[in-house]
Amino acid sequence: MMGLNGKYSVGILLTFTFLAAVMLYGFSVVSTVTGIKGITPNSFLLSRVAIWMVLAAVFLYNLFIEKEPFY
């Protein structure tokens, strides 16, 4: 197991940065791309899909780059 000073620290920092960006700007990007104004069920669903895509990217990073169990 590696600490924050290990070779995977860049991946950890990028993961948190990417997740924070998606959580902060998800609704703005969805409303810009789709033209939906306000929070509707469709815009909420699309913003949650973006967060799940971040989770999938983290899972794939862990599976292929770190090659460690995901727990």
N, CA, C and O atoms as a DFTB+ gen file, in Angstrom:
284 C
 N C O
     1  1       0.849      -1.171       0.000
     2  2       0.000       0.000       0.000
     3  2       0.896       1.236       0.000
     4  3       1.846       1.318       0.778
     5  1       0.596       2.181      -0.860
     6  2       1.426       3.361      -1.018
     7  2       0.813       4.536      -0.265
     8  3      -0.407       4.659      -0.161
     9  1       1.674       5.385       0.252
    10  2       1.211       6.596       0.904
    11  2       0.983       7.701      -0.118
    12  3       1.045       7.455      -1.323
    13  1       0.724       8.897       0.347
    14  2       0.517      10.014      -0.567
    15  2       1.791      10.434      -1.268
    16  3       1.726      11.153      -2.265
    17  1       2.944      10.011      -0.785
    18  2       4.203      10.342      -1.434
    19  2       4.612       9.289      -2.454
    20  3       5.686       9.400      -3.046
    21  1       3.794       8.276      -2.675
    22  2       4.109       7.195      -3.579
    23  2       3.904       7.578      -5.029
    24  3       3.578       8.721      -5.351
    25  1       4.101       6.596      -5.900
    26  2       4.020       6.861      -7.330
    27  2       2.587       7.060      -7.817
    28  3       2.388       7.494      -8.951
    29  1       1.586       6.757      -6.995
    30  2       0.200       6.926      -7.402
    31  2      -0.411       8.212      -6.885
    32  3      -1.612       8.428      -7.052
    33  1       0.377       9.069      -6.262
    34  2      -0.176      10.296      -5.686
    35  2      -0.751      11.221      -6.748
    36  3      -1.728      11.920      -6.481
    37  1      -0.178      11.244      -7.935
    38  2      -0.710      12.089      -9.004
    39  2      -2.095      11.601      -9.405
    40  3      -2.994      12.412      -9.628
    41  1      -2.282      10.290      -9.499
    42  2      -3.591       9.739      -9.833
    43  2      -4.632      10.056      -8.778
    44  3      -5.782      10.352      -9.104
    45  1      -4.241       9.997      -7.529
    46  2      -5.164      10.308      -6.440
    47  2      -5.576      11.778      -6.498
    48  3      -6.759      12.095      -6.379
    49  1      -4.624      12.660      -6.676
    50  2      -4.935      14.090      -6.746
    51  2      -5.784      14.427      -7.966
    52  3      -6.706      15.238      -7.874
    53  1      -5.480      13.810      -9.111
    54  2      -6.284      14.064     -10.300
    55  2      -7.708      13.537     -10.141
    56  3      -8.656      14.151     -10.632
    57  1      -7.863      12.413      -9.465
    58  2      -9.189      11.856      -9.236
    59  2     -10.037      12.796      -8.394
    60  3     -11.183      13.074      -8.747
    61  1      -9.496      13.288      -7.292
    62  2     -10.257      14.211      -6.446
    63  2     -10.534      15.523      -7.164
    64  3     -11.617      16.088      -7.014
    65  1      -9.582      16.013      -7.935
    66  2      -9.794      17.253      -8.676
    67  2     -10.882      17.088      -9.724
    68  3     -11.744      17.954      -9.871
    69  1     -10.842      15.966     -10.460
    70  2     -11.829      15.708     -11.499
    71  2     -13.221      15.529     -10.892
    72  3     -14.202      16.048     -11.425
    73  1     -13.308      14.799      -9.785
    74  2     -14.594      14.602      -9.131
    75  2     -15.154      15.921      -8.610
    76  3     -16.349      16.182      -8.754
    77  1     -14.319      16.746      -8.014
    78  2     -14.779      18.047      -7.513
    79  2     -15.262      18.927      -8.663
    80  3     -16.277      19.612      -8.537
    81  1     -14.545      18.911      -9.774
    82  2     -14.955      19.716     -10.924
    83  2     -16.297      19.250     -11.472
    84  3     -17.152      20.073     -11.801
    85  1     -16.489      17.947     -11.572
    86  2     -17.767      17.432     -12.077
    87  2     -18.900      17.778     -11.120
    88  3     -19.994      18.133     -11.559
    89  1     -18.653      17.681      -9.835
    90  2     -19.704      17.985      -8.869
    91  2     -20.031      19.482      -8.841
    92  3     -21.185      19.859      -8.640
    93  1     -19.028      20.330      -9.039
    94  2     -19.269      21.774      -9.016
    95  2     -19.898      22.300     -10.303
    96  3     -20.782      23.155     -10.265
    97  1     -19.437      21.785     -11.440
    98  2     -19.849      22.345     -12.721
    99  2     -20.747      21.423     -13.533
   100  3     -21.030      21.718     -14.694
   101  1     -21.198      20.329     -12.963
   102  2     -22.020      19.367     -13.697
   103  2     -23.299      19.960     -14.236
   104  3     -23.607      19.801     -15.417
   105  1     -24.062      20.652     -13.376
   106  2     -25.324      21.239     -13.815
   107  2     -25.093      22.329     -14.859
   108  3     -25.871      22.455     -15.804
   109  1     -24.042      23.108     -14.698
   110  2     -23.762      24.176     -15.666
   111  2     -23.451      23.611     -17.046
   112  3     -23.947      24.113     -18.055
   113  1     -22.637      22.573     -17.087
   114  2     -22.278      21.963     -18.368
   115  2     -23.492      21.301     -19.006
   116  3     -23.704      21.418     -20.213
   117  1     -24.292      20.605     -18.198
   118  2     -25.492      19.948     -18.728
   119  2     -26.462      20.978     -19.291
   120  3     -27.027      20.768     -20.365
   121  1     -26.664      22.076     -18.591
   122  2     -27.602      23.086     -19.090
   123  2     -27.052      23.788     -20.331
   124  3     -27.824      24.181     -21.206
   125  1     -25.737      23.952     -20.421
   126  2     -25.146      24.565     -21.609
   127  2     -25.256      23.643     -22.813
   128  3     -25.590      24.093     -23.909
   129  1     -24.984      22.378     -22.623
   130  2     -24.995      21.423     -23.735
   131  2     -26.418      21.138     -24.200
   132  3     -26.675      21.103     -25.403
   133  1     -27.336      20.935     -23.274
   134  2     -28.696      20.536     -23.645
   135  2     -29.655      21.705     -23.816
   136  3     -30.692      21.554     -24.462
   137  1     -29.339      22.857     -23.258
   138  2     -30.242      24.003     -23.332
   139  2     -31.338      23.966     -22.287
   140  3     -32.239      24.804     -22.314
   141  1     -31.285      23.008     -21.359
   142  2     -32.279      22.908     -20.294
   143  2     -31.967      23.968     -19.248
   144  3     -30.841      24.045     -18.756
   145  1     -32.957      24.782     -18.906
   146  2     -32.763      25.805     -17.883
   147  2     -33.344      25.313     -16.564
   148  3     -34.466      24.806     -16.533
   149  1     -32.608      25.454     -15.493
   150  2     -33.074      25.020     -14.181
   151  2     -32.813      23.536     -13.968
   152  3     -32.262      22.843     -14.823
   153  1     -33.229      23.080     -12.795
   154  2     -33.037      21.681     -12.442
   155  2     -34.307      20.920     -12.786
   156  3     -35.347      21.095     -12.151
   157  1     -34.205      20.086     -13.787
   158  2     -35.309      19.222     -14.197
   159  2     -34.874      17.776     -13.977
   160  3     -33.692      17.523     -13.743
   161  1     -35.787      16.839     -14.047
   162  2     -35.378      15.440     -13.897
   163  2     -34.326      15.011     -14.922
   164  3     -33.434      14.225     -14.601
   165  1     -34.425      15.521     -16.151
   166  2     -33.435      15.159     -17.177
   167  2     -32.056      15.729     -16.874
   168  3     -31.053      15.029     -17.015
   169  1     -31.996      16.991     -16.461
   170  2     -30.692      17.582     -16.163
   171  2     -30.073      16.942     -14.929
   172  3     -28.856      16.763     -14.868
   173  1     -30.896      16.598     -13.949
   174  2     -30.387      15.920     -12.761
   175  2     -29.831      14.555     -13.127
   176  3     -28.761      14.173     -12.654
   177  1     -30.549      13.815     -13.967
   178  2     -30.084      12.502     -14.402
   179  2     -28.758      12.609     -15.149
   180  3     -27.847      11.817     -14.909
   181  1     -28.646      13.562     -16.034
   182  2     -27.403      13.716     -16.800
   183  2     -26.228      14.109     -15.910
   184  3     -25.104      13.662     -16.140
   185  1     -26.471      14.933     -14.903
   186  2     -25.378      15.299     -14.005
   187  2     -24.950      14.105     -13.154
   188  3     -23.765      13.949     -12.857
   189  1     -25.900      13.268     -12.764
   190  2     -25.548      12.051     -12.002
   191  2     -24.808      11.052     -12.883
   192  3     -23.922      10.346     -12.401
   193  1     -25.156      10.981     -14.166
   194  2     -24.430      10.112     -15.091
   195  2     -22.978      10.561     -15.190
   196  3     -22.076       9.727     -15.272
   197  1     -22.746      11.865     -15.184
   198  2     -21.371      12.372     -15.236
   199  2     -20.583      11.945     -13.995
   200  3     -19.409      11.590     -14.103
   201  1     -21.207      11.976     -12.838
   202  2     -20.523      11.540     -11.614
   203  2     -20.231      10.041     -11.671
   204  3     -19.159       9.605     -11.250
   205  1     -21.173       9.249     -12.186
   206  2     -20.935       7.812     -12.329
   207  2     -19.827       7.528     -13.330
   208  3     -19.105       6.540     -13.192
   209  1     -19.685       8.380     -14.332
   210  2     -18.584       8.203     -15.291
   211  2     -17.240       8.448     -14.614
   212  3     -16.254       7.786     -14.937
   213  1     -17.194       9.392     -13.676
   214  2     -15.969       9.601     -12.904
   215  2     -15.659       8.352     -12.084
   216  3     -14.505       7.927     -12.015
   217  1     -16.672       7.765     -11.468
   218  2     -16.467       6.536     -10.712
   219  2     -15.955       5.414     -11.609
   220  3     -15.065       4.662     -11.213
   221  1     -16.505       5.296     -12.804
   222  2     -16.041       4.273     -13.740
   223  2     -14.596       4.522     -14.152
   224  3     -13.819       3.577     -14.287
   225  1     -14.229       5.789     -14.352
   226  2     -12.844       6.113     -14.707
   227  2     -11.891       5.757     -13.569
   228  3     -10.794       5.254     -13.813
   229  1     -12.301       6.014     -12.335
   230  2     -11.475       5.658     -11.184
   231  2     -11.327       4.146     -11.084
   232  3     -10.242       3.640     -10.799
   233  1     -12.420       3.427     -11.321
   234  2     -12.370       1.970     -11.291
   235  2     -11.421       1.425     -12.368
   236  3     -10.620       0.530     -12.097
   237  1     -11.514       1.966     -13.582
   238  2     -10.630       1.512     -14.652
   239  2      -9.174       1.873     -14.376
   240  3      -8.271       1.092     -14.678
   241  1      -8.943       3.052     -13.805
   242  2      -7.585       3.439     -13.408
   243  2      -7.031       2.444     -12.396
   244  3      -5.883       2.015     -12.503
   245  1      -7.841       2.085     -11.426
   246  2      -7.405       1.144     -10.409
   247  2      -7.156      -0.239     -11.003
   248  3      -6.207      -0.923     -10.619
   249  1      -7.996      -0.640     -11.925
   250  2      -7.897      -1.971     -12.517
   251  2      -6.678      -2.103     -13.430
   252  3      -5.962      -3.103     -13.366
   253  1      -6.438      -1.100     -14.279
   254  2      -5.386      -1.222     -15.275
   255  2      -4.063      -0.580     -14.893
   256  3      -3.012      -1.067     -15.311
   257  1      -4.075       0.489     -14.119
   258  2      -2.832       1.191     -13.768
   259  2      -2.284       0.678     -12.446
   260  3      -1.132       0.248     -12.379
   261  1      -3.092       0.717     -11.396
   262  2      -2.608       0.302     -10.079
   263  2      -2.589      -1.206      -9.904
   264  3      -1.744      -1.737      -9.184
   265  1      -3.515      -1.901     -10.555
   266  2      -3.609      -3.360     -10.463
   267  2      -3.736      -3.827      -9.022
   268  3      -3.070      -4.771      -8.594
   269  1      -4.608      -3.145      -8.280
   270  2      -4.875      -3.456      -6.877
   271  2      -6.363      -3.733      -6.706
   272  3      -7.158      -3.330      -7.554
   273  1      -6.762      -4.414      -5.627
   274  2      -8.201      -4.595      -5.355
   275  2      -8.885      -3.253      -5.127
   276  3      -8.269      -2.307      -4.635
   277  1     -10.151      -3.181      -5.486
   278  2     -10.899      -1.924      -5.380
   279  2     -11.681      -1.893      -4.071
   280  3     -12.910      -1.951      -4.076
   281  1     -10.976      -1.802      -2.963
   282  2     -11.613      -1.660      -1.648
   283  2     -10.680      -0.974      -0.709
   284  3     -11.023      -0.756       0.452
